[in-house]
């Protein structure tokens, strides 16, 4: 874990204090946890930040607040935490307010090669290279944590910032007002409901191109919608299979889908929404 390292403390700037202040205020009912996660993610150079809770019965993870800089225009994008997939019960033994990155966990033997390979197989679709996890609470029937997602290797300055911030984030979490998580989850569900309605009005292949697909990506989507697989699309467009796969990878990221079948479902669902 990074807390055991000797580090040179980063220079504390006003935006660092602002992010912590917004976090503390949100936990005491005077602001938005979504805004706090956004500020913290931007501060440490993460492309996304997720505040999550898993009930003690190991049921589905509850996403309390989530910000993804790449997905602000993708109204149907699903939140995708990775921490429990690869760290699982390791989170329970991590000290609250500590910080562990996936790559560091692999180096220190906390996770095996198979788990790391499985992570990259899924995370690459979302443009995620590494994650940093801050445990906030373990026990009392639940695990709660913040997960920051990075599209490339985490810089030393940002690692140091995370180490410096982690303890304060956990301490503030322990003193939050009762019902903070439940209130934010309810607000998040309300936002998703409104976004789902909006997404039905503007399909992926709308002429306005709401997801900013490139011309080639738009064409690939039209052929996927016609039921074509990657090889057939390559033959149709007279391009290499690897080029089609590259286009599809970008399309999956922009549309919040994970595979060819999900993309096809989203494209055909557009017709039902417009009808």
C-alpha positions, 0 to 999 in steps of 0.5 A: 500500500502506498501509505507505507512509502516515504514520500515528499508531500506535494505543494498544497494549493487552493484547489486542493483545499477547495476539493476537501472543503466541498467533500466535507460540506457535502457529507454534512448536508451542505452540497453535492457529493457528485460535485465533490467527486468531480472536484477530487477526480479533476484534482488528482488527474483521474478520468473518473471517480466513483463513490460506492457501497456494497451491502454486507450481504454482498448484493449489488454495489450501490453507486452513491456518486459517479463522475466520468469526464469522458461520459458527460455527453453519454446520457445512457453510459453505465457506471462501472466500478472495478475495485471489487472485481480485482481486490474483492475481500482485500478491501476489508483488510486495507486500513481506512483512509489508505490508498492502493492502486491496482498496479501496485497491488499486483506488484505486491502480490495482493492480486494474481496475474489472472485477476489483472488480465481479467481487469484489463480485458474489461477496463480497456473497453472503458479506456481505464488503465489503472485504478486507485482505491480509498477504503472509507468504511469496512464492517457494520454490514457494508464496504464503502470506498472511493475509486478513481479511474485513470486512462494511463499510468498515475503520475508521482505527483497525483499519487502523492496527492492521493496519499495526502488526501486519503486520510482526510476523506475517510475521517470526514466520511466517518463523521458524515450525517446519517442518511447521506448515502441514501439521499445521494443514491435517491438523487442519482436514480432521479437523474438517471431516470431523467437522462433515460428519457432524454436519451430516448429523444436523441438516438445514437444515429440521430443526424445531430450525431449526439455522441460525436461519432467520427464519419467511419464510426457512424458508418460502422454503427449503421452496418452493425444495426443491419446485423453485420459482424466485424469481418463482414463490415471490414469487407463491406467498407474494404478496410482491415479487420483490425481497423474495424475492431479499433472503430468498435472499441471507440464506439463502445466507449462513446456509447457506454456498451461493452460488446457487439451485442450490447451495441446492436441492442442499443441501436435497435432500441433507438427505433423503439424509442423514436416510434 
